[in-house]
């Protein structure tokens, strides 16, 4: 009895089966692990918001959260372009801002220290990192059930660095994971046993 050898196409097919079984694609992994997929979307959303990439953040938001099209959502967050302030005219009275008054000896007063820029768009933020694992959360109010994720990142001002925390509700919409809610986490929230549910269900 002769042993039959596999033909080249059969060998290639067998190799393909082996490779497919050993190497799962990222999309397959996301389908197999919805908590990991929800976490990835939450991190992507928060990173985009921190860097003022509002178009990306709005892409990752549910229709309910973005309240309109992606472009409308991004436009609301970016806001109108700042208008230039006209310089004072020559006849304008001297002010501390534009032309500090002089003393009798000809010296000028020291300019006022400008306030430190404020707001998240003026601070430097560190990498977004998860705090604990995503948890399943039930529907609350207008928000559907999904996963709750807590993220943290550093916020560096000219004079100090603090840690900010956010909780995000990530839900499925049209087969995709999207952020539907986000809440600030305060120090007293962290003192409780369940800050994710406390903030997302009562925030």
C-alpha positions as CSV (number, residue, x, y, z in Angstrom):
1,X,0.0,0.0,0.0
2,X,1.4,3.3,-1.1
3,X,1.4,6.3,1.3
4,X,-0.1,9.3,-0.4
5,X,1.7,12.6,0.0
6,X,-0.2,15.8,0.5
7,X,-0.2,18.0,-2.5
8,X,1.1,21.6,-2.4
9,X,-2.4,23.2,-2.2
10,X,-3.3,20.9,0.7
11,X,-0.1,21.7,2.5
12,X,-0.8,25.4,2.1
13,X,-4.3,25.0,3.4
14,X,-3.1,23.1,6.4
15,X,-0.5,25.8,7.2
16,X,-3.2,28.4,6.9
17,X,-5.4,26.6,9.4
18,X,-2.5,26.3,11.9
19,X,-1.6,30.0,11.5
20,X,-5.2,31.1,11.9
21,X,-5.5,29.1,15.0
22,X,-2.4,30.5,16.6
23,X,-2.7,34.1,15.7
24,X,-5.9,35.9,16.7
25,X,-6.5,39.3,15.1
26,X,-7.1,42.4,17.3
27,X,-10.7,42.6,16.1
28,X,-11.2,39.0,17.2
29,X,-9.7,39.7,20.6
30,X,-12.0,42.7,21.0
31,X,-15.0,40.5,20.2
32,X,-13.8,37.9,22.7
33,X,-13.1,40.4,25.4
34,X,-15.7,43.2,25.5
35,X,-14.2,44.6,28.7
36,X,-10.8,45.1,27.0
37,X,-12.6,46.7,24.0
38,X,-14.5,49.1,26.3
39,X,-11.2,50.0,28.1
40,X,-9.4,50.7,24.8
41,X,-12.2,53.0,23.6
42,X,-12.3,54.8,27.0
43,X,-8.5,55.4,26.9
44,X,-8.6,56.6,23.3
45,X,-11.5,59.0,24.1
46,X,-9.8,60.5,27.1
47,X,-6.4,60.8,25.3
48,X,-8.1,62.6,22.5
49,X,-10.0,65.0,24.9
50,X,-6.8,65.7,26.8
51,X,-5.0,66.7,23.6
52,X,-8.0,68.7,22.3
53,X,-8.6,66.3,19.4
54,X,-12.3,66.8,19.7
55,X,-13.1,65.3,16.3
56,X,-11.7,62.0,17.4
57,X,-13.3,62.3,20.9
58,X,-16.7,62.9,19.2
59,X,-16.2,60.0,16.9
60,X,-15.9,57.8,20.0
61,X,-19.0,59.3,21.6
62,X,-22.6,58.0,21.4
63,X,-25.2,60.0,19.5
64,X,-26.8,60.9,22.9
65,X,-23.5,62.3,24.2
66,X,-22.4,64.2,21.1
67,X,-25.9,65.8,20.6
68,X,-25.6,66.0,16.8
69,X,-23.1,65.2,14.1
70,X,-19.5,64.6,14.8
71,X,-18.7,68.0,13.3
72,X,-21.3,69.8,15.4
73,X,-19.9,68.1,18.5
74,X,-16.3,69.0,17.7
75,X,-17.3,72.6,16.9
76,X,-19.0,73.0,20.3
77,X,-16.0,71.8,22.2
78,X,-13.5,73.8,20.2
79,X,-15.6,76.9,20.4
80,X,-15.3,80.1,18.2
81,X,-11.9,81.3,17.1
82,X,-10.6,84.0,19.5
83,X,-10.9,87.5,18.2
84,X,-7.8,89.8,18.1
85,X,-7.9,92.7,20.6
86,X,-7.1,96.0,18.9
87,X,-4.1,97.8,20.4
88,X,-4.8,101.1,22.3
89,X,-4.8,104.3,20.3
90,X,-2.2,106.9,20.9
91,X,-4.7,109.1,22.7
92,X,-5.8,106.4,25.1
93,X,-4.9,107.0,28.7
94,X,-1.9,104.9,29.9
95,X,-2.8,101.7,31.7
96,X,-0.9,99.1,33.7
97,X,-1.5,96.7,30.9
98,X,-0.2,98.6,27.9
99,X,1.7,101.6,29.2
100,X,2.6,101.6,32.9
101,X,2.6,105.1,34.4
102,X,5.8,106.6,35.5
103,X,6.8,108.0,38.9
104,X,8.1,111.5,39.5
105,X,11.7,110.3,39.1
106,X,11.0,108.8,35.7
107,X,11.0,105.1,36.8
108,X,8.1,102.9,35.9
109,X,6.1,100.6,38.2
110,X,6.8,96.9,37.9
111,X,4.3,95.2,35.5
112,X,1.6,93.2,37.1
113,X,2.2,89.5,37.1
114,X,0.0,87.9,34.6
115,X,-2.3,85.2,36.0
116,X,-1.3,81.6,35.4
117,X,-3.1,80.2,32.3
118,X,-5.9,77.9,33.5
119,X,-8.1,75.2,32.0
120,X,-7.3,71.7,30.8
121,X,-6.4,73.1,27.3
122,X,-3.5,75.1,28.9
123,X,-2.1,72.3,31.1
124,X,0.3,69.5,30.2
125,X,-1.3,66.1,30.7
126,X,0.5,62.8,31.2
127,X,-0.4,59.4,29.7
128,X,-3.9,58.0,30.4
129,X,-3.8,54.9,32.5
130,X,-6.5,52.7,33.8
131,X,-7.2,52.4,37.6
132,X,-8.4,48.9,38.1
133,X,-10.4,46.7,35.7
134,X,-13.6,47.8,33.8
135,X,-16.8,46.7,35.6
136,X,-20.2,45.9,34.2
137,X,-22.7,48.6,35.2
138,X,-26.5,48.7,34.8
139,X,-28.5,51.2,33.0
140,X,-29.2,54.5,34.8
141,X,-31.5,57.2,33.7
142,X,-31.0,57.8,30.0
143,X,-27.7,55.9,30.0
144,X,-27.8,52.3,28.8
145,X,-25.9,49.4,30.5
146,X,-22.3,48.8,29.6
147,X,-18.9,49.0,31.2
148,X,-17.6,51.5,33.7
149,X,-13.9,52.5,33.4
150,X,-11.8,54.7,35.7
151,X,-8.8,56.4,34.2
152,X,-6.2,58.7,35.7
153,X,-3.6,61.1,34.3
154,X,-1.3,63.8,35.6
155,X,-2.1,67.5,35.0
156,X,1.0,69.7,35.2
157,X,0.7,73.5,35.7
158,X,3.6,75.8,35.8
159,X,3.8,75.5,39.6
160,X,2.4,72.1,40.4
161,X,1.4,68.6,39.2
162,X,-1.8,67.0,40.3
163,X,-3.6,63.7,39.4
164,X,-7.0,63.8,37.7
165,X,-9.4,60.9,37.5
166,X,-12.4,60.3,35.3
167,X,-15.0,57.6,35.1
168,X,-16.5,56.8,31.7
169,X,-19.5,54.7,30.8
170,X,-18.8,52.8,27.6
171,X,-21.8,51.2,25.8
172,X,-22.5,49.4,22.5
173,X,-24.1,51.5,19.8
174,X,-24.7,50.0,16.3
175,X,-22.2,47.3,17.1
176,X,-19.4,49.6,18.2
177,X,-18.2,50.6,21.7
178,X,-18.8,54.3,22.4
179,X,-18.5,56.6,25.4
180,X,-21.9,57.7,26.7
181,X,-21.0,59.4,30.0
182,X,-18.0,60.8,31.8
183,X,-17.7,62.1,35.3
184,X,-14.9,63.8,37.4
185,X,-13.8,61.7,40.3
186,X,-13.1,63.7,43.5
187,X,-11.0,62.6,46.5
188,X,-14.2,61.9,48.6
189,X,-15.4,59.6,45.7
190,X,-12.2,57.5,46.1
191,X,-12.9,57.1,49.8
192,X,-16.0,55.2,49.0
193,X,-16.1,51.5,48.1
194,X,-17.3,51.8,44.5
195,X,-16.3,55.1,42.9
196,X,-17.1,54.0,39.4
197,X,-20.7,53.1,40.1
198,X,-21.1,56.0,42.6
199,X,-20.0,58.6,40.0
200,X,-21.7,57.1,36.9
201,X,-25.0,56.3,38.6
202,X,-25.2,59.5,40.7
203,X,-23.0,62.0,38.8
